[in-house]
Amino acid sequence: MFKKEKFSYFGGYLTYNLENGERDIFIARFKHGGPFTKAKFLKELLNSHTVESYTAAMEKGESPLTILKDTNPSWYTTVMENWKSKQGAL
């Protein structure tokens, strides 16, 4: 399981410190504003993945958002729909 206290965020990059003291691993980058904030992404990551499942998908070349989307498509759809409805209200 991921442990929330082992995450670091700096300069738009979210990383995770592995248990065995290895270097931090890349989790995701948040460069632009949009529907998938760090908070939303992190909450879903903690709810749906283990360190092993996430890093295995990353090693296959999948992008961070695709990993979460493929695991929980309804989460992805809900976030997108909520964001689009807020954009239309502006």
C-alpha positions, -999 to 999 in steps of 0.1 A, spaced: 0 0 0 10 36 -6 17 56 25 6 92 23 36 105 43 61 91 17 49 114 -11 68 145 -20 57 173 -42 81 199 -57 80 219 -89 50 202 -102 64 167 -97 49 141 -74 73 114 -62 72 86 -37 100 73 -14 103 36 -15 104 16 17 139 2 11 155 36 9 160 36 -28 156 68 -48 122 84 -50 101 72 -79 82 94 -103 44 93 -98 30 121 -118 36 157 -131 11 185 -126 22 212 -150 -11 227 -163 -43 234 -146 -72 212 -155 -97 187 -142 -71 164 -126 -56 182 -97 -29 167 -75 -54 162 -47 -79 143 -69 -52 122 -85 -36 113 -52 -69 104 -36 -77 80 -64 -42 66 -65 -44 58 -27 -78 42 -32 -71 21 -62 -35 11 -64 -6 -4 -45 30 7 -51 35 -26 -70 5 -23 -93 12 14 -101 50 9 -108 43 -22 -129 19 -2 -151 45 26 -153 72 1 -164 49 -9 -192 50 27 -205 16 37 -194 10 74 -184 0 82 -149 -35 94 -158 -41 64 -181 -32 40 -153 -59 56 -130 -84 59 -159 -80 22 -169 -84 10 -133 -115 32 -125 -131 46 -157 -161 59 -137 -138 81 -116 -122 96 -147 -156 102 -163 -170 119 -132 -140 142 -128 -142 152 -165 -180 158 -164 -178 179 -133 -150 200 -147 -168 205 -181 -200 216 -163 -180 241 -143 -163 254 -174 -197 259 -191 -209 279 -161 -181 304 -165 
